[in-house]
């Protein structure tokens, strides 16, 4: 797993917040792997950046930066499989 610098982490956290707002505006209950937030449940043995649920709809997202986009493939595979097993959709978004 690649480590982000301060600027990369700030961009990552900002994108996570933007995506949370996106789901909240649409009536989803949301959890995020951010400080001072309720942590998402594990999916495929991993904690995703975003977990959004509304009735039977589930969206799980992982936010990456250009530095980490190609380095966390094992985590992405586990999250993708775990989300599929739960009947949800998994997405990777890039924070620019």
ABEGO torsion letter per residue (X at the ends): XBBBBAAAAAAAAAAAAAAAAAAAAAGBBBBBBBBGBBBBBBBGGBBBABBBBBEABBBBBBBBBAAAAAAAAAAAAAAAAAAAAAGBBBBBBBBX
